[in-house]
Amino acid sequence: MNREQLQRLLEDVRSGRTGVDKALDRLRHLPFEDLGFARIDHHRALRKGFPEVILGEGKRPGQIAAILRRMKAAPGNLLVTRVDPETARKVRRAVPGLRHDPVSRTLVLLREKIAPRGRAPIFVLAAGTSDIPVAEEAAVTATLLGNEVERVYDVGVAGIHRLFGELERIARAGVIIVVAGMEGALPSVVGGLVDRPVIAVPTSVGYGASFGGIAALLAMLNACAAGITVVNIDNGFGAAFAAALMNRKG
């Protein structure tokens, strides 16, 4: 339940359109619902503006499906991240209407028109094609959070002229998410060229000495360009949520 829905419910009670018992029934699972293996935070949309997002990684298909079925009792669009194809197939069989994107590894249940909340487009930049899955997780998340999203992929520092050809377009951004593995240099370059917040996302892409993304993470944390914020390795979702908060109208 979000702020607008709660306000409508209270107004319906005041006007007599909804009885107290019916209102109590709608509110009885707030602020959370205990399923035994998970506690669903039904107040998340009220506090944050978007329902709780389910991390699919490490959960069994039956657990994901059970959480989704309970969350479907309330209005709002739903998102599951880090879902492999086999898990997605089983969850979709149990919960109709889900859309699976194998690139971003997301499941989306779109039940309401997405209200525009961003003051400007969020740009998602990927250094290389191998970084696209993490970039797409960010793009899908930012879109569901009400933002116009533009993608600029394969513009890494190995061919920096590819980035320079997009700078005029990128200047339209409200926030820029930059996804890179290997040496993780792209956010520092972008941060030195724009006057927008840059959220850097290190990926686990790279050869042995990249240490599964640690090299890129440390490079981004040590970037000399001002205005760069860094999230954890492969955390496209976290970058998108932070970007959406920064980009929110009003």
ABEGO torsion letter per residue (X at the ends): XBAAAAAAAAAAAAAGABBAAAAAAAAAAOABBBAGABBBBAAAAAAAGBBBBBBABGBBAAAAAAAAAAAAABBEBBBBBGBBAAAAAAAAAABBGBBBBAAAGBBBBBABBBBBABABBBBBBBABAAAAAAAAAAAAAAAAAGBBBBBBBGABAABAAAAAAAAAAAAABABBBBBBBEAGAAAAAAAAABABBBBBBBBABEBAAAGGGAAAAAAAAABABBGBBBBBBGBAAAAAAAAAAAABBX
